[in-house]
Amino acid sequence: MEMRTITICVDAATADAYEATSEADRRKIDVLLNLKLKDVVRNVRPLEVVMTEISRKAQERGLTLEILESILAES
């Protein structure tokens, strides 16, 4: 598998701790981060899908257009 390097922003304490670990421990951390990033990126859903799901759940719980308009009017 081809490996590439990316840059991520972390706080200074995290960067210091990472840089202070052994090369073997850094490789282990890299593997764990790679797995977690794959999981996060794979599970990213388009905003429209999220909004549709929220709308469906709200309707299932009894939210109607009239109730929504009333709530928005109060704001």
KOLGU-405772 format. One line per field, with one value per residue: residue number from 0; residue in one letter; chain; x, y, z of N, C-alpha, C, O, CB in turn. Coordinates in nm, 2 decimals. Atoms other than C-alpha are relative to their C-alpha. Glycine has a CB too. Example, Ala and Ser with C-alpha at 12.3 -4.5 7.8 and 13.67 -1.06 7.14 Angstrom:
BEGIN
seq [0;1]
type [A;S]
mol [A;A]
n_u [0.09;-0.09]
n_v [-0.12;-0.11]
n_w [0.00;0.00]
ca_u [1.23;1.37]
ca_v [-0.45;-0.11]
ca_w [0.78;0.71]
c_u [0.09;-0.08]
c_v [0.12;0.11]
c_w [0.00;0.08]
o_u [0.19;-0.03]
o_v [0.12;0.22]
o_w [0.07;0.09]
cb_u [-0.10;0.04]
cb_v [0.00;0.05]
cb_w [0.12;-0.14]
END
This chain:
BEGIN
seq [0;1;2;3;4;5;6;7;8;9;10;11;12;13;14;15;16;17;18;19;20;21;22;23;24;25;26;27;28;29;30;31;32;33;34;35;36;37;38;39;40;41;42;43;44;45;46;47;48;49;50;51;52;53;54;55;56;57;58;59;60;61;62;63;64;65;66;67;68;69;70;71;72;73;74]
type [M;E;M;R;T;I;T;I;C;V;D;A;A;T;A;D;A;Y;E;A;T;S;E;A;D;R;R;K;I;D;V;L;L;N;L;K;L;K;D;V;V;R;N;V;R;P;L;E;V;V;M;T;E;I;S;R;K;A;Q;E;R;G;L;T;L;E;I;L;E;S;I;L;A;E;S]
mol [A;A;A;A;A;A;A;A;A;A;A;A;A;A;A;A;A;A;A;A;A;A;A;A;A;A;A;A;A;A;A;A;A;A;A;A;A;A;A;A;A;A;A;A;A;A;A;A;A;A;A;A;A;A;A;A;A;A;A;A;A;A;A;A;A;A;A;A;A;A;A;A;A;A;A]
n_u [0.08;-0.07;0.02;-0.03;-0.01;0.09;-0.02;0.12;-0.03;0.03;-0.05;-0.15;-0.03;0.01;-0.12;-0.12;0.01;-0.02;-0.14;-0.08;0.01;-0.10;0.04;0.09;0.13;0.06;0.06;0.12;0.09;0.04;0.09;0.12;0.06;0.04;0.13;0.10;0.03;0.08;0.14;0.07;0.02;0.09;0.13;0.05;0.12;0.04;0.09;0.14;0.04;0.02;0.12;0.11;0.02;0.06;0.13;0.08;0.02;0.08;0.13;0.04;0.02;0.12;-0.02;0.07;-0.04;0.06;-0.07;-0.13;0.02;0.03;-0.13;-0.09;0.06;-0.03;-0.14]
n_v [-0.12;-0.12;-0.09;-0.14;-0.08;-0.11;-0.08;-0.03;-0.09;0.05;-0.09;0.01;0.11;0.13;0.01;0.03;0.14;0.09;-0.01;0.05;0.14;0.07;0.02;0.11;-0.05;-0.08;0.09;0.05;-0.12;-0.02;0.10;-0.02;-0.12;0.03;0.08;-0.09;-0.10;0.07;0.01;-0.13;-0.04;0.10;-0.02;-0.13;0.00;-0.13;-0.08;0.03;0.13;-0.03;-0.08;0.09;0.09;-0.08;-0.04;0.12;0.03;-0.11;0.03;0.12;-0.04;-0.08;-0.13;-0.04;-0.13;-0.10;-0.01;-0.06;-0.14;-0.07;-0.01;-0.10;-0.14;-0.04;-0.04]
n_w [0.00;0.00;-0.12;0.03;-0.13;-0.01;-0.11;-0.07;-0.11;-0.14;-0.10;-0.02;-0.09;0.08;0.09;-0.08;-0.05;0.12;0.04;-0.10;0.00;0.08;0.14;0.00;-0.05;0.10;0.11;-0.05;0.00;0.14;0.04;-0.07;0.06;0.13;-0.01;-0.04;0.11;0.10;-0.06;0.00;0.14;0.06;-0.06;0.02;0.09;0.05;-0.09;0.04;-0.06;-0.14;-0.02;0.03;-0.11;-0.11;0.03;-0.01;-0.14;-0.06;0.04;-0.08;-0.13;0.00;0.04;0.13;0.06;-0.08;-0.13;0.04;0.02;-0.13;-0.07;0.06;-0.02;-0.14;-0.01]
ca_u [0.00;0.13;0.18;0.18;0.25;-0.02;0.00;-0.25;-0.27;-0.25;-0.18;0.18;0.16;0.05;0.32;0.58;0.46;0.46;0.81;0.94;0.83;1.05;1.04;0.87;0.59;0.55;0.49;0.23;0.06;0.07;-0.10;-0.37;-0.43;-0.44;-0.72;-0.91;-0.89;-1.01;-1.31;-1.39;-1.35;-1.55;-1.84;-1.87;-2.22;-2.33;-2.51;-2.82;-2.83;-2.79;-3.06;-3.30;-3.25;-3.31;-3.62;-3.75;-3.69;-3.85;-4.16;-4.17;-4.17;-4.47;-4.31;-4.53;-4.47;-4.71;-4.53;-4.19;-4.32;-4.45;-4.12;-3.93;-4.18;-4.10;-3.73]
ca_v [0.00;0.34;0.57;0.95;1.21;1.46;1.75;1.79;2.06;1.96;2.15;2.21;1.96;1.68;1.76;1.76;1.43;1.27;1.40;1.28;0.92;0.65;0.58;0.25;0.42;0.68;0.41;0.26;0.60;0.65;0.32;0.40;0.75;0.61;0.36;0.63;0.88;0.61;0.55;0.92;0.99;0.68;0.78;1.14;1.20;1.48;1.76;1.69;1.33;1.45;1.71;1.46;1.23;1.50;1.61;1.25;1.20;1.53;1.43;1.09;1.27;1.48;1.80;1.96;2.26;2.46;2.38;2.46;2.79;2.88;2.80;3.01;3.30;3.30;3.36]
ca_w [0.00;-0.09;0.21;0.19;0.46;0.56;0.80;1.08;1.35;1.71;2.03;2.13;2.42;2.19;1.94;2.21;2.35;2.00;1.92;2.25;2.19;2.04;1.67;1.74;1.94;1.67;1.41;1.64;1.69;1.31;1.25;1.51;1.36;1.01;1.11;1.29;1.00;0.76;0.99;1.02;0.64;0.55;0.77;0.66;0.52;0.30;0.48;0.27;0.40;0.76;0.72;0.56;0.85;1.11;0.93;0.92;1.29;1.38;1.18;1.35;1.68;1.58;1.46;1.19;0.96;1.17;1.50;1.33;1.21;1.55;1.71;1.46;1.50;1.88;1.81]
c_u [0.09;-0.03;0.04;-0.01;-0.10;0.04;-0.13;0.04;-0.04;0.06;0.15;0.03;0.00;0.11;0.12;0.00;0.03;0.15;0.09;-0.01;0.10;-0.06;-0.10;-0.14;-0.06;-0.06;-0.13;-0.11;-0.05;-0.10;-0.14;-0.07;-0.05;-0.14;-0.11;-0.04;-0.08;-0.14;-0.08;-0.03;-0.11;-0.14;-0.05;-0.12;-0.02;-0.10;-0.14;-0.06;-0.03;-0.13;-0.13;-0.03;-0.05;-0.14;-0.10;-0.03;-0.09;-0.15;-0.06;-0.04;-0.11;0.02;-0.07;0.06;-0.05;0.07;0.14;-0.01;-0.03;0.12;0.09;-0.06;0.03;0.14;0.02]
c_v [0.12;0.09;0.14;0.07;0.11;0.08;0.03;0.10;-0.06;0.11;-0.03;-0.12;-0.14;-0.02;-0.03;-0.14;-0.10;0.00;-0.06;-0.16;-0.07;-0.02;-0.11;0.04;0.09;-0.08;-0.06;0.10;0.03;-0.10;0.02;0.12;-0.03;-0.08;0.09;0.10;-0.07;-0.02;0.13;0.04;-0.09;0.03;0.14;-0.01;0.14;0.07;-0.03;-0.13;0.02;0.08;-0.08;-0.09;0.07;0.04;-0.12;-0.03;0.10;-0.03;-0.12;0.03;0.10;0.15;0.03;0.13;0.11;0.02;0.06;0.15;0.08;0.01;0.10;0.14;0.05;0.05;0.14]
c_w [0.00;0.12;-0.04;0.14;-0.02;0.12;0.07;0.12;0.13;0.10;0.03;0.10;-0.07;-0.09;0.07;0.04;-0.12;-0.04;0.10;0.01;-0.09;-0.14;-0.01;0.05;-0.10;-0.11;0.05;0.00;-0.14;-0.05;0.06;-0.07;-0.14;0.00;0.04;-0.11;-0.11;0.05;-0.01;-0.15;-0.06;0.04;-0.02;-0.10;-0.05;0.09;-0.04;0.06;0.15;0.02;-0.03;0.12;0.12;-0.02;0.02;0.15;0.07;-0.03;0.07;0.14;0.01;-0.04;-0.14;-0.05;0.09;0.13;-0.03;-0.02;0.12;0.09;-0.06;0.02;0.14;0.01;-0.03]
o_u [0.19;-0.15;0.14;-0.07;-0.11;0.11;-0.23;0.15;-0.15;0.14;0.19;0.13;0.08;0.17;0.20;0.11;0.10;0.21;0.20;0.07;0.16;-0.18;-0.20;-0.24;-0.18;-0.17;-0.23;-0.23;-0.17;-0.19;-0.24;-0.19;-0.15;-0.23;-0.22;-0.16;-0.17;-0.24;-0.19;-0.15;-0.19;-0.24;-0.16;-0.11;0.00;-0.18;-0.23;-0.17;-0.13;-0.21;-0.23;-0.15;-0.14;-0.22;-0.20;-0.14;-0.17;-0.24;-0.17;-0.12;-0.14;-0.07;-0.04;0.13;0.02;0.10;0.18;0.07;0.02;0.14;0.15;0.02;0.04;0.17;0.14]
o_v [0.13;0.10;0.16;0.02;0.18;0.03;0.06;0.09;-0.11;0.19;-0.14;-0.19;-0.22;-0.12;-0.11;-0.21;-0.19;-0.10;-0.10;-0.22;0.00;0.00;-0.11;0.00;0.09;-0.04;-0.06;0.08;0.05;-0.06;0.01;0.12;0.02;-0.05;0.08;0.13;-0.02;0.00;0.13;0.08;-0.04;0.01;0.18;-0.06;0.24;0.00;-0.03;-0.13;-0.03;0.04;-0.06;-0.11;0.02;0.03;-0.11;-0.07;0.06;-0.02;-0.12;-0.03;0.15;0.23;-0.05;0.20;0.21;0.13;0.15;0.23;0.19;0.12;0.18;0.23;0.17;0.13;0.19]
o_w [0.08;0.16;-0.11;0.23;-0.12;0.21;0.01;0.16;0.15;0.06;0.00;0.07;-0.04;-0.10;0.03;0.04;-0.10;-0.06;0.07;0.08;-0.17;-0.16;-0.09;-0.01;-0.11;-0.16;-0.03;-0.03;-0.17;-0.12;-0.01;-0.09;-0.18;-0.08;-0.01;-0.13;-0.16;-0.03;-0.05;-0.17;-0.14;-0.03;0.04;-0.20;0.02;0.15;0.05;0.10;0.20;0.11;0.04;0.16;0.19;0.07;0.08;0.19;0.16;0.05;0.11;0.20;0.12;-0.03;-0.24;0.02;0.11;0.18;0.05;0.03;0.14;0.15;0.02;0.03;0.16;0.10;-0.03]
cb_u [-0.10;-0.03;0.09;-0.11;0.14;-0.15;0.07;-0.07;-0.08;0.07;-0.09;0.05;-0.09;-0.14;0.01;0.01;-0.13;-0.09;0.03;-0.04;-0.14;0.03;0.12;0.05;0.02;0.11;0.10;0.02;0.06;0.13;0.05;0.02;0.10;0.11;0.02;0.04;0.13;0.06;0.01;0.09;0.13;0.04;0.00;0.12;-0.12;-0.05;0.03;-0.01;0.10;0.12;0.00;0.02;0.14;0.09;-0.01;0.07;0.14;0.04;-0.01;0.11;0.13;-0.05;0.16;-0.15;-0.04;-0.15;0.02;0.06;-0.11;-0.11;0.07;0.01;-0.15;-0.02;0.08]
cb_v [0.00;0.08;-0.05;0.06;0.05;-0.04;0.13;-0.13;0.14;-0.14;0.00;0.13;0.00;0.00;0.14;0.10;-0.03;0.05;0.15;0.05;-0.05;-0.14;-0.03;-0.12;0.07;0.10;-0.12;-0.06;0.12;0.00;-0.14;0.02;0.12;-0.09;-0.11;0.08;0.05;-0.15;-0.05;0.11;-0.01;-0.14;-0.03;0.09;-0.06;-0.01;0.15;0.00;-0.10;0.08;0.12;-0.08;-0.07;0.13;0.04;-0.12;-0.01;0.14;-0.02;-0.11;0.06;0.00;0.04;0.00;0.01;-0.03;-0.14;-0.07;0.03;-0.09;-0.14;-0.04;-0.01;-0.11;-0.09]
cb_w [0.12;-0.13;0.12;-0.09;0.02;0.00;-0.04;0.06;-0.03;0.03;0.13;0.06;0.12;-0.08;-0.08;0.12;0.06;-0.12;-0.02;0.13;-0.04;0.06;-0.09;0.09;0.14;-0.05;-0.03;0.15;0.06;-0.09;0.04;0.15;-0.01;-0.07;0.11;0.13;-0.06;-0.02;0.14;0.06;-0.08;0.03;0.15;-0.06;0.08;-0.15;-0.02;-0.15;-0.02;0.06;-0.09;-0.12;0.04;0.02;-0.14;-0.07;0.07;-0.05;-0.15;0.00;0.06;0.14;-0.01;0.02;-0.14;0.03;0.06;-0.12;-0.10;0.08;0.00;-0.15;-0.02;0.09;-0.09]
END
